[in-house]
């Protein structure tokens, strides 16, 4: 097989893996959008906050230590214990559920029946608040996150492909794990929304508030549930991305990469988020591989957005979104 | 004729039981506008109770008070023998009061079956973990609830559209699906807000038949709002008549028909 083709195959595989990571973030958006009609701009920051919280808990960091030291003149920074990853993750989930409740109680509850644009603006405010809050609580330095996910080149794939083609593919173990996690997450989420009482109630609330009330659904409870789920997905995305590139501010910017994914896949479709992520992942890697050298590279920075623009013109509801039909 | 504790027997020989719901001196205001003024009436077990009146009489407001969407400024709502504290609509629904809406409030994106299944939500108690794992109790519960939903679907003759998304259905069928969802909750009290509004004659007759059948078959207590006098008189056991937020008549259809105030309200005598 010619080297170019093999190399293209490797690029495609890596693109698929990157796509899974984009899809992970996009999933959080779709969840909230489906269940409450809110486009949650804060999803990326929630991933950052979740990852920072997990690191903080595992390292036994004292929350708000800068604030405490400034006010009391003390010098506390660590409790001096280490918490195993599993316990840390469980505690981070509790924090995310509490965050969901706080968002519902202090913000969203007061904005029921408002225009979607108002709710969207509220989530922008939430994003900036949470960003600052995260720094205040856990500090703003770049942190290393290690929950024991395998990292580095997968030797088995490298050797096997070398045996077949005389050329070893470079696939990162972390990407493989991320793919498995994403698949499990999607299956769980779909099962939850289609087959459980709470999932059915969630879809009902998204569809019609008044009707939902009349069959005995508490809107408040469902919204806390939805934000909790989004917080959980943010935690998963935060763990994978944080392991990959460290827990730092740029983590919150992955939300921007999720936007083109959503435009491709449709804002209301969980499978759409996956397929959209994969298309963008593969598309940008292949485009960089084929066209990049001709235009001086760095196409990965804009490819996804141009693709999203094209979709907005020709198929605004995305590949899997609900068809926009106006009854006259 | 009306025994306060034991109920009464209707003209067609059905036994009507004790009081299920009682409205005591209800007054509801929106700012300076009084939508309902000092109205009292009761709804008895097994009967079909109608609230009628011209447009703007406050009928829908009354139904919204019963179902918890509005909280009255004055008066008490008694349900099954005890006064009901101010409640939110979903809590009222959990007490066993189901309703339909004048302008249809269905989950348009869901299928007919899913819509009817949401009516069963208040009867499902399994926790989210068990539900998600789809094991034992949760499965048995889902099956049992599904059976009831299917029974209601059969009863209202909408089997052929079970898997159709509601958004695709014509108006008359949507009304029937909404009735099915309310009925699936096995309500102790079923509230129907203008079930015949906007229907053609044939659809109206169908709906009339379904309401009578539901009452007959399941013994469901029904309170309905309608402004079509003819329909109401054939359907209901007792009628409350409202006009400009006040009660102007209460009794059997024949009594109400003979009531001079009611005749005036419907024929349009000037209010001074």
Boltz contact constraints between the chains, C-beta under 6 A:
constraints:
  - contact:
      token1: [A, 192]
      token2: [B, 132]
      max_distance: 6.0
  - contact:
      token1: [A, 196]
      token2: [B, 131]
      max_distance: 6.0
  - contact:
      token1: [A, 196]
      token2: [B, 132]
      max_distance: 6.0
  - contact:
      token1: [A, 197]
      token2: [B, 124]
      max_distance: 6.0
  - contact:
      token1: [A, 197]
      token2: [B, 131]
      max_distance: 6.0
  - contact:
      token1: [A, 198]
      token2: [B, 128]
      max_distance: 6.0
  - contact:
      token1: [A, 201]
      token2: [B, 121]
      max_distance: 6.0
  - contact:
      token1: [A, 204]
      token2: [B, 107]
      max_distance: 6.0
  - contact:
      token1: [A, 204]
      token2: [B, 118]
      max_distance: 6.0
  - contact:
      token1: [A, 207]
      token2: [B, 107]
      max_distance: 6.0
  - contact:
      token1: [A, 207]
      token2: [B, 109]
      max_distance: 6.0
  - contact:
      token1: [A, 208]
      token2: [B, 105]
      max_distance: 6.0
  - contact:
      token1: [A, 208]
      token2: [B, 107]
      max_distance: 6.0
  - contact:
      token1: [A, 210]
      token2: [B, 105]
      max_distance: 6.0
  - contact:
      token1: [A, 211]
      token2: [B, 105]
      max_distance: 6.0
  - contact:
      token1: [A, 213]
      token2: [B, 89]
      max_distance: 6.0
  - contact:
      token1: [A, 213]
      token2: [B, 90]
      max_distance: 6.0
  - contact:
      token1: [A, 214]
      token2: [B, 93]
      max_distance: 6.0
  - contact:
      token1: [A, 214]
      token2: [B, 99]
      max_distance: 6.0
  - contact:
      token1: [A, 215]
      token2: [B, 93]
      max_distance: 6.0
  - contact:
      token1: [A, 215]
      token2: [B, 118]
      max_distance: 6.0
  - contact:
      token1: [A, 215]
      token2: [B, 119]
      max_distance: 6.0
  - contact:
      token1: [A, 215]
      token2: [B, 121]
      max_distance: 6.0
  - contact:
      token1: [A, 216]
      token2: [B, 90]
      max_distance: 6.0
  - contact:
      token1: [A, 216]
      token2: [B, 93]
      max_distance: 6.0
  - contact:
      token1: [A, 216]
      token2: [B, 94]
      max_distance: 6.0
  - contact:
      token1: [A, 216]
      token2: [B, 121]
      max_distance: 6.0
  - contact:
      token1: [A, 216]
      token2: [B, 122]
      max_distance: 6.0
  - contact:
      token1: [A, 217]
      token2: [B, 90]
      max_distance: 6.0
  - contact:
      token1: [A, 218]
      token2: [B, 90]
      max_distance: 6.0
